[in-house]
Amino acid sequence: MKEQFKKFLNEEQDPKAIEKITSKLNDLLMKNEEIGYIAVQKKPAITVFPDSIILTNKRIIICKPKNLGLSMDFTDYTWDDITSTFVKENILGSEFSFGTTTDLTISIDYIPKTQARKIYTYAKEQLDLIKNPIVAETPIVETAPIIEEEDEEVEEVETEEVTSYAEILPATTPYETYEPIQPTQPASGDRKLSELSKEELFDKLQNYKKLLDNGLIMQGEYDAYKKEILSYM
């Protein structure tokens, strides 16, 4: 406990007074109660048994020694009971005061100025926490739904080396080719158009039409044959 309060000995606190206070605080502190600051009275004359004020995160405790320092009176006020705090700086030290909800004003004088400013600042912070409590919010973390991926089985296909492209090329059906008939140059043994009757000319024209429909002759060729046959009909 003594090690914990060594940090309060750097603003002109009386080490003996701090030691006496800390020895009594073991049984006074509540669960989760932490000491914020300790200020010790310092009068112009030698003060054998100075008063002290302790500020915790839950209350203000006034310590007044009695019976030649053999015992001590403790008076505490929770932060809910405190409405305001004041500091008045004098030539010799400062006076720290606070008001309560029951219209009481408690003061402790001859506090060194540095200590008075520290307890005033700490008190303001505690009162501000009462008015504006900090609510710890738990952040909401959105998690994406877990999609279970099904393992796809990939079938391995054995491949064979192809040595001949003829094995993989599809067979094609050969088309019959027709030589275009030159009406002006009939093959030997064929009769000329002028020697054919109208019925024979009409049959020949129908044959050319079938060749055109089957894509075996071009439209221009058919037109030429048709023109020549009609000239003899």
Secondary structure, 3 states (H helix, E strand, C coil): CCHHHHHHCCCCCCHHHHHHHHHHHCCCCCCCCCEEEEEECCCCCCCCCCCEEEEECCEEEEEEEECCCCEEEEEEEEHHHEEEEEEEECCCCEEEEEEECCCCEEEEEEECHHHHHHHHHHHHHHHHHHHCCCCCCCCCCCCCCCCCCCCCCCCCCCCCCCCCHHHCCCCCCCCCCCCCCCCCCCCCCCCCHHHCCHHHHHHHHHHHHHHHHCCCCCHHHHHHHHHHHHCCC
